[in-house]
Amino acid sequence: MSRFVRPSKYRHTYSQQAKKEHNYENLKVSTSAWDTDLIKANPKFLSINYQASGGGAFLVLPLLSPFSAPAIPTPKLPDLLPLCRGHSGPVLDTAWHPHKEAVLASAGEDGKIFLWNFESEISNSARGSEGTGYSGKFSGWGEENWTTPSDWEHTAFIPKAGQGKKVGQVVFNPVASGLLASASGDHVVRLWDVDSGKFDEALVELKGHKDTVQSVCWNYTGDLLITTSRDKQIRMYDPRAGSDPIKQADGHGGIKGSRVVWLGDRERAVTTGFSRMSDRQMILWDTATLKPISTENIDSSSGVIMPHYVEGNSVLLLAGKGDGNIRYYEYADDELFYLNEHKSADPQRGFTLLPRHAVDVGQNEIARGFKLTTSTVEPIGFVVPRKAESFQADIFPPAPSDEAAFTAKEWMDGKKGPPKLIDMES
């Protein structure tokens, strides 16, 4: 009996975990029970929610490519490190500015958003010309008698970002420079222009949530925003059209953590959450109508699933907290087709993806993830096997660049458009 095989460029995609000597080890990851990814990446740095006394802190580490030759082993992290302090309560989330790679926003239980600038470290985020050690804050890291430099100082902060309540999520707009969305404990999503330095009041306040906002996601063109909430609703907002949602629908039946991710430039989104029977679920949504297209029960595990989408390649990765595996699917013909999974004996506490324009095209790496365990960061490449050594244009379409299409003020004035793109071959 013949069997039809669906054609796919990504059918044989496999995961490539970095060798142990290229992991970041001896971390003290935050023990806060708040549900975020705990780790974020850009082409130069990693930020990790950290466990520290005397208030909240997070750690910033220089980022290396463990898959490119010559790949020099990463030194084991010392017990004392320069940290980013300032919050009086645990840091709950961080977000790298997509158009200024040295700038980061952090949110905490103290109801504040802090802004940080690591411009002085940009030239120090890679190995020296002789491949020995780092300079800047991490000068001498891995060498004998390395001493801990002073902590980082923030450059600005938004004192009333949460109106006295904790700020749980921060997400930058992918198109407008400096436009930051924050979700706080008063069930409001606020927009800020962090490039302007004016933080007396938010640009927009998005209301309607009846309980904790669990995740926030911008669409590909940065003009719409979608949220999930503990009140079991999924909401879509056009922030320039008003503070109320333009669409709203029933989400997952369970109250445990629900997440949402937009599927690139399509009118589709995926939410992950729990059914009323506590099964882990994935729902594919039509965002034009905010109606579900399909619902899939994944398993009966208890960990929140962190969804990440590789736009341009139509690949969805699902990393469950407490799981050792990472499943990945391909979106095609309005369906999500299971491809494979990365397997590991070490459960993850957090997971994030590198921006697509920074992956290693020479290795046919369509995505690079960073898996965070209780004490280690493990880089994982997702590779499409090809025999040809030349640039594979069909799996590397142009990617959103690190150049903004317009400013936050222009966005507020009504300007719309897609992100600027960069040729992956260049």
Buried (B, 14 or more C-beta within 10 A) or exposed (E): EEEEEEEEBBEEBEBBBBEEEBBBBEBBBBEBEBBBBBBBBBBBBBBBBBBBEEBBBBBBBBBBBBBEEEBBEBBEBEEEBBBBBBBEBBBBBBBBBBBBBBBBBBBBBBBBBBBBBBEEBBEBBBBEEEEEBBBBBBBBBBEEEBEEBEBBEBBEBBEBBBBEBBBBBBBBBBBBBBBBBBBBBBBBBBBBBBBEEEBEEBBBBBBBBEEBBBBBBBBBBBBBBBBBBBBBBBBBBBBBEEEEBEBBBEBBBBBBBBBBBBBBEBBBBBBBBBBEEBBBBBBBBBBEEBEBBEEBEBEEBEBBBBBBBBBBBBBBBBBBBEBBBBBBBBBEEEEBBEBBBBEBEEBBBBBBBBBBBBBBBEBBBBBBBBBBBEBBBBBBBBBBEEEEEEBBEEBBEBBBBBEBBBBBBBBBEEBBBEBBBBEBEE
